Amino acid sequence: MVLGQVADGYGVEDLAVGAHVELVVEPLYVDGSGERTVWRWKPVDGLGDETDEGAVR
């Protein structure tokens, strides 16, 4: 199990136990020293017959 935030534009209603997700890197904030990023989870739609490579369950 890996915990994390949901990507921008998605909410908890877009997730389900066992669903495929992918890791995305998004801006968290910008300050005087530059942009800070954070990793978040994004639901993956339409995997079809693709392999599970790179998917987190």
Long-range contacts (C-beta under 8 A, 24 or more apart in sequence): 2-56, 4-39, 4-40, 4-41, 5-38, 5-40, 5-41, 6-40, 6-41, 6-42, 7-40, 7-41, 7-42, 8-40, 10-42, 10-43, 14-43, 15-41, 15-43, 18-57, 19-43, 19-44, 19-57, 20-44, 20-47, 20-52, 20-55, 20-56, 20-57, 21-55, 21-56, 22-54, 22-55, 22-56, 23-56
